[in-house]
Structures are given as structure tokens and as C-alpha cells.
């Protein structure tokens, strides 16, 4: 039976290095060494495999076969991406999560930052970086305890302590996204509802509350067929109960804009800044259009009052409009693309869908382009409106605009959660397992926001730079020696920023 080194491409794009044997034409994996994500990492793992295969062999002077010429072969018995793990563990402690849950939970969270994958495959991720992994049974028990003992609330308490350590919160931002499931049937949580991706699969709504720099404060799961606007007030009321202070401004996008929703926010004691639908500009700015048309100066701010709601529910709302020349150029590109699609539909080159500016007409007639609507849209290019309950003596129009612009940080957090951490729980079906999954994603997102803000590096660059930095454990004549890879370039800079007092 001969041993040989086997290289296999993994689903994540890495190269797995294994020691295999072959006997009677049948290959068998003897030991999995690890998976390489860079050429340097691959060469290191190949050297580990070669050393393991040769371990225990003796080197002889074949001319004399003298015993004193026999030398011991150093054997690499293990390796660890210690620096990467130390950085993430340190951040986990700085955020305040070390007092929540168990060590197994922490390993699930940090492994998800390194390489998002299934819970079962987390064992491989931890093994590859040289960190002891909990067993699969322990993982399932950890997920169950996460829900039973409500670790998410404890994590949210820790997150709140972190962001309020330097002073009271001034602004919180809220947004909602959908996570869909490739499932045939709905259940109590996964429902078919309005989908931003125009899917008809069962989905859930996920609401994320963050502070002004995008650090996550809370995450909530709602039924997939629930209206987005109905999620805002329950989240804010729960947050106020946790925080004990309602003197914060709530910032949300136009999806939360409804007269009843804003009334409920105001009645609950919350101030708000909510984006206005741009189509309201001609009506809100009628006086401006009548006097100077659609001419605006770059950065110009115009304030109006808009009545919202009917009857006893009517309230006059302050609306702040701002024109940006840069935004107009961007809006114009989008508008021209929409016109092109509408013209292709009218010309029969594309099948009609829910495209803007398309008029279907009566049955038997061809679709057309609604040029009146096109010209109306051109009249408010570059404009953005904001509805707020805050009076002018508290915030100027420019300050209202500036406060809302930070909402992109919520969107960035959602993008991070859905891409880097694969928040969509494809293989979770029961509500408890979905909730546990979102708790892990929430904790991973918080740790990630912390290290990225502190280092100015994206999490992908941090992992890519630190994962190949390995400590090798070498055994020689019964003694074990740890050999550390010298730091240089990005790895040295990241280590200096995130572990300034550690020896590397």
C-alpha cells in the first residue's frame, strides 16, 4: 500500500490537500490536511503532507551505514491560522459578546465570518484553520439553547452597551429585506408575499435596526406575507423598552411611508425622517414649478408642508426637498434605460412585464410608451424628498438630509449579511432553527462591522490576508516547536490595527 498526496477542488473554490492510499486499485483518504485559498497556502499544505508521509523514516549514510549518521526527521504535526483567530476572538470580546452563550456558539459565529457555509461544514472550516470544532451533536444542541435561552436578546443588550458607551444614541435606522426559501409549501413563518426579487417562493421578512454608523442593534424575523410598514413600530417599541429612552430619531426608507404609520410613530413619541416618493415632487413643489419651472441650483433645499391622511387622521407634515446635479446624472442614466426597455416592448422585441412607462392599451393593440409620464419623470430628476416630524428649530433642512444619507449603512449591512454571511437559511425549515441562524448572522455582522470600522479593511480582505498566516507545530525528538510566519504587507497592517498590543 503506497501513500500519495491528493489535491481536490472544493465547492468554495479552495484546493483541498489530502493524504491518500491506493490498494488493489481502490483509493482511500488517510488524512485531510486542509484547504488552500492562495498559492502560498497550497504550497504550505503540500509541504505538510510531504513531511507527514516521510515522518518516521531514517536518513542513512549508505556508504558506512554507521548508526551515528542516523538523524531524526522533523515532523509538522499541525498548523493554525492563529493570527486570524486571535483577531476575531479579540473583536468578539471587544463587542461584549464573550459573556453570551457558550464557546461553541462563539466558534460558530467566527467560523461564519471566515467562510459562510452550512452548520455541519463549519467543522471543516474550523479544522482547516487549526481550531478545535464542536461535534455536530454539540452544534445542534447549541442552536437549540440559543433559542431557548434567548441569546439574541443578550447579544442585543451587549451591542447597545457598546454603542452607548460614548454617549446616548441620537439616531437609529431601520430597514427590511426578504429572505426566500426554495420550498414547495408555506408554514407559519415562511409565507409567499411581496418580493423585491419578484419571486413566488415562501419567504420571511427580516427587519434590521442599526445605529448611525451601521452597527447592528437588533434583528427580527416576521412572516413573509406581512406588510413591511407593520414591522416598524413593534421593533421600535421593543427597542425603547430595552433602551429606556425614546429620544432618538428614526430614519427609514420610502417603504415605511404611510400616513397611518407616521401617525403611529408620532403618537408613540418617536421623531422620524422618512424618504418621500419622488413622484410627489410636482405637487409638493407646485409653486416652484410655476415660478421657475424645473430649474434648481446644485444642493438647493426647498421646504414644503404636505397634508397626509384623511379626516381626523390628517396631519400636516414637513417635507424637505433637495436637488443634486450628481443625482440628476445618475437618475437620467436609469431613466434612459427604462425608456429603452419600454421602446423595445412597444417594438415587439421584448415581452411586456411590469416595466415603467409601458402602456398596454386595449386587448388586441400593441403596447406603447407613455411619453406623458416620461416627461413628468424628467421634470423631477435629481430631486429627493424627506418627510419628517422634526421642527426647523431642532434640525435644519440640510441636517435632515445629512441624517437620512447615513441610511446607506443599513443597506450595506444587509448586503454584507446576505452575501458575505449568506443570511438566507436554505437548509433551515423550523422557526427555531431559522431564528438561531439569524442570531448567528447578527453576531457575525456585529463583529464584522467592528473590525471593518476599526481597520478600514473589508472583511474579505482581512480574511484573505490573515488566513494564510499559519503557525506550524513541529515535532523533533519528542520536543514540539511552534514556527510563526513573519508578517508583512496587509497582514502586518491589519494585525497592528486590530491587535496593537499583541506579539505577532
N, C-alpha and C positions, 0 to 999 in steps of 0.2 A: 504494500500500500504506500503510495507516494503522496506527499503533501505539495500543494502548489497554491499560488496566490490568484484569486479570482476578483475581477473588477466588474461591478454591475451598476447600471444606471438606475437611479431610484425615481419614483414618481415626482419628487420635489425638484428634480434636476441635478441632484448631487450624484457623486460616484461612490458606491459602497465598496469597501475593501474587505475581502473575506479570505480566510484560510480554508481550503477545501481539500478533500482527498478523493481518490478515484480507485475503485476496486471492482474488478470484473465489469468494467465499463460503466459503473454507476458512480455518479458524483455525490458527495455528501459534504455539507457545510460543517467544518470542525469548530470554527470560531469566527464571529463577526468582529472585525477590528474597529470599524467606524465608517462614517460617510464624509467625503471631502467636498467642499464647496469652492475651493480655489486650487490652482495647480500646486501651490506650496503645501496646502493641506493634504493633497493627494500624495505628494512625494513623501511627506512625513509618515502617513499611514502605511505606505508601501514599505518604508524602512522599518517601521514597527513590525509589519508582517514578516519581512525577511529575517529580522532578528529573532522573532518567535520561532520560526521554522528551524533556524540554526541553533537555537538555545540548547545548551547541554552538550553540544559537540565539542571535541577537544582538538586543539591545534597541535600537530606533531612535527618535529624535525625529522623528516623521513630518512635522512642520511644516518642519523645516530639513534633515533628512537629513544633518546635519553629522557627519563621521567622529568628531570628538572626543566625541560623545554616545554612541558605542558602548561598552557596558560588557560585561564578562565575567560569565557566569553561573556561580556556584559549583556544583560537581558533587559529590554524595555518591558516592564510588567504592567504599565498603564500610563495614561495621559489624561490631562484635564484642561479644559478651557477655563482655568481658574480666574483669570482677569475678567472675562465676560461675566462669569457667575458672581464674582465679588462686586462688580459694578451694579448689577441688577439687585443683588441682595441688599447692598448699601442703600440703593434708591428705595427699595421696599420698606426698609426701616425708616428712612427719612420721611416718607409719606405718612408713616404711622401705622402701617398695616401689620407689623410684626406681632401686635397684640391680638390680632383677629385670627380665628380659625386654627389650623394645625400646620405643621411643617409640610405635610403632604399637599395641602391647599396651596401654600406658597410655591412649591415646586411646579404645580400645575399652572399657576399664573405666570411664573417666569419662563417656563418652557414654552408657553403660548407666545410670549414675546419673541423668543428666539426662533421658533418655527411653528406657526399655527397648523395644527393637524388634529386628528381625532384623539380622543382621550386615551384609547388603547395605544396609539402610536406615540404618545408622549413618552412612554417607557423607552422607546428607541432614541428619541431626541435627547433625553437626559443621559442615556448610556453613551451616546456619541460625544458629549462634552465632558464625560467623566464624572457625572454626578449621580449618586445613588437614587434610583427611582422607587416610588411606592409600587407595590404589586397592583395588578389590575383589580383585585378584590378590594384593596385599600382605596383605590381611586373611586370605585363605585360607592363605598361607604362614605368617603369624603364628600362626594356630591350630595348624598342624602343628608348628611349632617349640615351641609351648607344651607339647605332649605329649612330643615327642622329647627336649627338654632338661629336662623335669620342673620347669617354673617354679612349679608349685603347691607343691612341697616348699620351694623357695626363698622363696616368699611366706609359707609356714607358719613358716619359720625367722625371717623378719623380724617376723612377728606375735608369736612367742614372745619375741623380744628386746624388743619394745615392752612387753608386759605384765609382764615380769620385770625391767624397768629399775629399778623402785622396790622390788623385793624378790621373794622366792620365791613361787611360786603356792601358795595354800592349798587352793583348791577348783577342780575342773573339772566342768563339767556336760555331759551327753550326751543327745541325743535323736535320734529317727529319724523321717523322713517319707517319703511316697511321691510320686513324680512319674510321671504316666501319659502314655502316647503313644497317639494315635489311629492305631494301626497294626493291620493285619489279622493279621500273623504275628509270632511271637516270634523272638528271636535269642539269642545267648549272654548278653547283658546284660538286654535287655528281656523280662521274663517276666510271665505272669499269676500273681498271688499275692494274699495277704490285703490288701485295700484298705480304708483308713479311710473312703473315699468310696463304698465298695461298688460299685466299677467292675469290669468284666471285661476291660478293655484291658490290654495289656502295660504294665509299669511297671518302675521301678527304685527301690531303696531308697537314700536319701541320709542319711548319718549326719553330724551336726554336733557338734563339740566346741568349747565356749566357756569363757571364764574366768568369774569370779563376777559381772562386770558385763555379760556377754553379748557380749564381744568375741570374734570367731571365731578359733579356733586351728587347726582342721583341718576339712576336708570330705572325705567319702569316698562313693564310689558302689558299690553292691552289686547283685547280681542281684535281680530283682523278686520271685522266689519264695523268697527266703532269709528265715529267721526273724529277727525284729528282735533277739532276745536273743543270737544268734550273732555279731552285728556288734560288740558292745561290747568284748570282750576283745582282738580284733585291733587295734582302734583305739587302745585304751589301751596295749597293748604297743608299738605303733609310736610313740605319743607319748612313752612313757618312754624309748625309745631315742633320740628326738630331744632330750628334755629332760634326760635323765641323772639324774632324781630321781623316785622313786616315792612320796615323802612328800606326797601330795596326796589329798584326799578326793574321791571320785567321787560325783556326785549324778545320779540318773536317775529316770524316772517308773516307774509300776507295770508298764509293758510289759516292763521288764527284770527283773521279779521272777520268779525260778525258783530252786529250791534249788540245782540244779547250777550255774547261772550265778553265784550268790553265792559258792558254794564255790570256783569257779574264780577269781573276783576275789580272794577272801581268800588263796588259795594262791599267787596271783601277787604278793601283797604290797600290794594296794590296800585301803584303807579305803573304805567306801561308806555312802551314805544313799539308800535306795530307797523310794518310796511303797508303802504296803501297800494291797491291795484292801480297800475299806471293808466288804465283806461278811464280813471276818474279825473285825470288832469284837465281835459277840456271843460268839464263842468265846474270843477273847483277853481280853475284859473280863467273863467269866462271873462272877467273884467280885463285881465292882462291880454288875452287874445283879441278882445275888441279894440284895445288901445294901440297895441304894438304888434299884434299878430304872434307868430311863434318865434320871435327874436328874443334870445336870452344871452346874458353875459356868462362867461365861464365861471362857475362857482356861485352864481346868483341864487339867493334864497328868497322865496316868497311864501308868506304865511296866509292861510285862509281859515275860515270856520265852516265846517260841514255838519249839517244836521244828520244824525244817524238814528235809526229806529223810528217807530210809528207810535202815535198816540201817547199814552202815558210812559212808554219806553223810549221816547225820543230824547236825545241829548245832543247838545252842540259840542262838536269835537274840534280841537285844534289840529290843523294839518300843516306840516312843514314840507314845502317842495324845494328841491334843489336841482339845478341844471349843471351838467358836467359835459364839456366838449369831448373828453375822452370816452365817457359813457355813450355819447351820441354816435361816435365812430363804431364802437362795439355793437350798439343796438342796430346800427344801419347794416352791418355785415349780416347779423342774424335776420333782419327783416328781408334783405335781398335773397337770402337762401330760402326763406319761407315763400317769397313771391315766385322764385324759380320752381319750387315744388308744386305750387298752385297752378302755374302755367303748364307744367308737364302733365298734370291731371287733366286740365282743360284741353290739352292737345292729344290726350289719349295715350301718352307714353307711360303713365303711372296709374295704378288703380287708386280710386279715391279712398282716403282714410279720414281720420279726424284732423286734417290739415287746416291751418289757418288760411283765411282769405278765399276758401273754396266755397262756391255756392252751387248746390246740386240742382236746383230748379225742379220743374215738374218731371214726373216719370216719362221716360222716352226722350228727354232732352239731355244734351251733353252738359257736364259740369262746366262752370265758368269761374272767372276770377272776380271777386267783389272789389272793384277798384275804389269804390267809395270808402270802404273800410281800410284799404291800403293807405289812402291819402290821410285818413283820420289818424292812423298809426304813425305816419311820418310826422305829423304835427307835434307829437309829444316825445320824439326821440331825444334821449339824453336826460329826461326828467325822471326823478324818483321822489315818491312821496312817503311821508311818515305820519301816522296818526298817533297822538299822544295825549295823555291826561295831565301832563306836567305843565304848569303855568310858565309864562315867559319870565317871571321874576326868579324862578328856580333854575331853568335851563333856557339858554338862547336857542334860536333855530339851528345855528352851527353846532352847538353842543348836542342837540338832539340827533343831528345827522351823524356826528362823530360817535355817539354812543351806539347807534344802530350798526355802524360799519364793522364793529367788532363781532357781529353775529357770524361772520365767516369762520370764526374759530369753532363754533358749534358744528358747522358743516365740515370743517377739517377733521374734527374729532369723529364724526360719523364716517367720513371716508376712511379714516385710519382703522376704525373698528370693523368696517365691512371689507376692507382689503387686507391690511397687514394682519389682522387677527381673525379674518373670516368669521365675522359675528354670526352669519347665517348658520344656525344649528341644524345642518342637514340630517344628522343621524339621531336627533333627539325628538321624541314623539310625545312623551308625557309632560304635563305642565311643569312638574317639579324639576325634571331634567333640563327643560328649556330655561327655567328660572336660574338653576345652578350654573348653566352655561353662560348666561348673561352676567351673572355675578363674577365669574372668572374673567370675562371680557372687560367688565367695568374696572376690576382691579388692575388688569393688564394695561388698560388705557390710561389709568391714573399714573401708574409707574412710568409709562412711556412718555406722557406729557411732561412729567417731572424731569426725566433725563434729557429730553429734547430741548426743553426750555433752558436747562442749566448748561448744556453743552453746545447748543446751536447746531447740533448734528441731527439728521433724521435717524429714526430707529433702525432703518435698513442699513445705513452707513455704519452705525455703531456696531451692530451685529456682524456685518461683513468685515469690519476692521479688527474686531476683538476675537471672533470665533476661531481664526487660525492660530492665535497666540496660545500656545499649549505649554503646559508644564509636563515634562516626561519623567516618570519614575523609573529609575534604572537600578537593577539588582546586580551586584557584583560581589562574589564571595560572601554571600549572606548579608551584605550591607545594602541598604537602599538609599539612593541619592536622587534628589529632585533637581532636574535641569530646567531652567526657565528660559524661554525665548526672549532675547533682547527686544526692547520696544523702540520703535522708530515711526516717523510719519504720523499718520492719523491716529494710530493706536496709542502712541505716546501722548498726543494732544488730548485725546478723549480721556485717557487714564488720569492725566493731570487735572482735568476739569471735574471729573466725576469721583475720583478717589485722591484728592490732593494730599492727604496725609499718609497714604499707603505706600509701602515699598514695592516697587514693581521689578 
